[in-house]
Amino acid sequence: DELTVFDMLVANKKISDKEKTKIKEAARELLERLKENEFKVDHWTEKVQTTAAVRKVIEDHLFLNLPYPTYDEDVSYRAEMLFNDFKERFANYAA
């Protein structure tokens, strides 16, 4: 799961080794947070408030943790891409 998130975050980006480490950490922390909280809500993809909360957690996390200025222009795009992926893969997540 982390590798998928990482790959989505670095797609079409030229990044340094230092940035790569920071992005890997951001991907891991984001997944941990969502799996521990938001994804545990029954039918989270069907609830407007929960989907909005997941979308906000993703965008806020990326905004705070992705390297600047590499990602300053497309955080919202990357967040939406991840949200759509998570909605498909974790719709019925119950760890």
Stockholm file with secondary structure:
# STOCKHOLM 1.0

chainA/1-95         DELTVFDMLVANKKISDKEKTKIKEAARELLERLKENEFKVDHWTEKVQTTAAVRKVIEDHLFLNLPYPTYDEDVSYRAEMLFNDFKERFANYAA
#=GR chainA/1-95 SS CHHHHHHHHHTTCCCCHHHHHHHHHHHHHHHHHHHHTGGGSTTGGGCHHHHHHHHHHHHHHHHHHSCTTTTTTTHHHHHHHHHHHHHHHSTTCCC
#=GC SS_cons        CHHHHHHHHHTTCCCCHHHHHHHHHHHHHHHHHHHHTGGGSTTGGGCHHHHHHHHHHHHHHHHHHSCTTTTTTTHHHHHHHHHHHHHHHSTTCCC
//
